[in-house]
Amino acid sequence: MKKNMFAVFLNKLLDFPLWVKQIIFLRLHENLSLVLSEDFIPVNEIDLFHLYVPTLSFLGKTELVERKSGLDEGFYNFLSNVADGLNILEIAMNNFLTMEEVAKQYILGLEQNFIKTPESVVIYAMAGFMSGKFRTGEYFKRSGKINVDQLEEALFKQKQALNKGEQPKIAEVMIMLGFVTEKDTKSLLLIKEEAKRRFILDSSIIPNSMGNFEAKVEEKADFSKEEFTRLIEQNKILKEQLTKILALVQKNA
């Protein structure tokens, strides 16, 4: 599987006429603005977890060769992808993984000191949140949205409410205190939910060496046959939509 699989798709979009790209950008921005707060839209590329290129530490390079820890084969495949210089998105798409699954492998690599710590605190915070390691309050603190004192205040207020028989979530308390907005928390929760989705750009590019595609994906993923069937149908619809767009562009070229 070529590591630039998504780049090929992206380059096709970038080759569209300017007037087509303007419309696509407008519609995408409108769509994102409906579901995400501004903090999650104009993301600096160096802070975007999906585009981050992890780096193996010396210990990680050694473990990849010697495999003394006896970890899961999928994790060693992840380390191999890192050694090849792939970014997080490429690792996910080339191995038919969700962003959540890659985030868990990434966090494991950090905890085992097999991967170097990223310079961006936002990348680490997002990886931790997607993987389930960090909760909402911890994400906002680690990403710099709130400070330690604010998180402690929110936790104290939550404890007071719990003692009164109330059941507020930490996000609700932080909103009440004005530390974050409701859209901030909804955006973050949506990102985590979307991280569970699997995205297969084109199943036809899977090499024969992988054998039966359905069997391989079901073996790698913990989801039902119904969900798998839905995934295949979504992929077909995506391919049909892209075909129509390309045909329209070629007609007007």
N, C-alpha and C positions, 0 to 999 in steps of 0.2 A: 504494500500500500504506500503510495507516494505521500510524503508528508505535506505537500502543498495542495492537497485535494481541495480544501476550502478556498485557498488562494486562487485556484483556477476558476471556481464559481464566482468569487468576488471580482476577478478581473473581467469576467463576462459582463457583470453589472457596470463596472467602471468604463467599459467600452461603449455603453449605451450613449446615444446623443444627449447633449446637455439638457435639452428640454425634457427628456424622459427622466434623467437623473434628478432634476429639480422636483418633478412631481413625486417620484419615489421618496425623496428626502422629506418633502412636505408631509406626505401621508405617514411616513414612519415617525416623524417628530410629533405629529398630532396624536398618533397612537400611543407613543411612549409618554407624552405629556398627560394623557388621561389616567395612566396607571402608576407613573413614577414621579417622585418629587424631583425638583431641579438638581438636588445633590447627586442623583443617580443618572442624570441625562448627560450633562457636559463632562463626562468622566475623562480625566487625563489618561492617555494611553498607558503611561507608566504605572498607573494605579489600577488598571483593569486586569483582574485575575485571569480572565480567559486568554489574554494575549501575553501573559507572563511566561518567560522562558526560565524554568528552574535550572539550577546548576548542582551537579553532584559534588559532594565534598570528597576528600581523599578517602575517608572511611566508606563513603557510598560507592566509590569506584572499586574499592577492595571487596566490598560485600557483593557487588554485582558479579565479580569474577569468582570469589570463593564460596559465597552463599552459606556462610557459617551460621547465620541466624535461623535458617530453615523456614523462611516466610513463604507466603502463598506465591505461586507461580505468576499470578496476575500482577503482584507487586514488583517482582523482578522484571516483568515486561515493562512496567511503568518506569523503573529505573533505567532500563535499556533505552526507552524513548527519550528520557531526560538526557542520557549520554549522547544521543543522536542530535540533540539540540532542538527538539520539538517544543513548541509552546503548549500551554494547557489545552487550548481549543483543538489543536492538531492531535494531541494525545487522545482526547475524548472521541473525536470523529474517526480517527484511524482505528480505534479499538472498539467502536460502537458502544461507548460508555456514556453515562450521564455526567453532567458537571458535578453532581453530588458525589458520584463514585470516584471521580478523579480527585476531587477535593479531599476525600478520605485518604486516598493513597498519598497525596501530597503532604497532608498533616502527619501521617505515619512516618513518612520520610524525614520530615523535620524533627519529629520526636526521637527518632533513632539516630539523628545527626548524620543521615545519609545525604541530606540536601542542605545547601547553604541557606541561611536565613535571608529572606528578601529585604531589600532596603526600604521598600514601601510598607508602611504599617497597614495601609488599606488592603493590600493584597493578602497579608496574613490574616487580617480581621475577616475578610470575606471568605477566605478558604476555611477558616475556623467555623464561621457561621454556617456555610453551606454543608460542611461535614457533620454538623451537630455538636461540635466541640464547644462553641460559644453560644450563649443565649443572646437575646436582643440587647439587653443592657450592656453586656460585655462587648458586643460588637461595636456599639456606639462609643464606648470608652476607648477601645483599642484603635478605632478608626479616627479618633480625635474629635468626634462630634460632641462628646461631653467629656468632662474630666473626672478624676477619681472622686473628688468631693461631691460632685453632682450625683454620681452613681450611688455613693454611700447614702446620700440624703434620700434618694429615691427608694433605696432598699429599706431605710429606716421608716419612711412614710408607709411603704407597703406592709411592713411588719406591724405598725400601729393599726392599720386597717384590718389586717388579719386577726389581730387580737380583739377587734370589735365585731368579728364575725363576718366581715366583708371579704370578698375574694377578688381583689383587683390584680390585674397582670402588671408586671413591671413597666411595660410599654404604656399602659394607661396612666400610671403614676407619673412617668416622665413627661407625658403630654400635659397632664394637669399642672405640673410644675413649670411648664414652658421650656423644657430642655430640648424637646424634639416636637415635631408636628405629627398629626395623625397620618398625613400622607407619607411622612418619612418612615413610620413603622409599617404602614401598609405596603409601601414599596419594598422594604426589606423582606417582609414575609412573602411577597409575591416572587421576589428573586429566588428565595429559597425553594418555593414550590416549583417554580419553573426549572430549577436546577435538577429536578428529579426526572425531567422529560428527556427522552432519547431522541437524537436527531441523526437520521441517516440520509445523507444528501442524495446518494444514488447507489442502490444495492447492486446495480449491474457491474460496478467496478470492483467488486469483491473477487479476488483471485481464486482460481480453482483449487489451489492448495489448501484453502480454508474449508473445503468440503461443503456439506450442505449448510446453506446460510441460516435457515430457520433453526436447525439443530444447534449450530454454534452460538447464535444469539441467545437462545433459550438456556443454553448451558452457562453462558456468561452472566445472564441477567435473571433476577428474581422477580419475574412478572408472569401473569397468566397467559394462556393461549389467546384469550379474548383480547387482551391488551396488545399482544403481538400482532394479531390480525389487524387491529385498529392502526397500529404503527405502520404496517405495510400499506394500508389504504391511504393514510396521510402522506406517505412518501410518493405514492402514485399521483395523488392530487397535486402535490408540490411540483413534480416533474411535468405534469400537464400544464400547470400555470406558467412555469418557466418556458415551456415550449411555445405557448401562446404569446408570451412577452417577446421572445426572440423572433418569432414570426412577424409580429407587429413592427419590431424595429427594422428587420430586413426589408419589409414592405415599404417602409417610409425612408429607408436609407438613400 
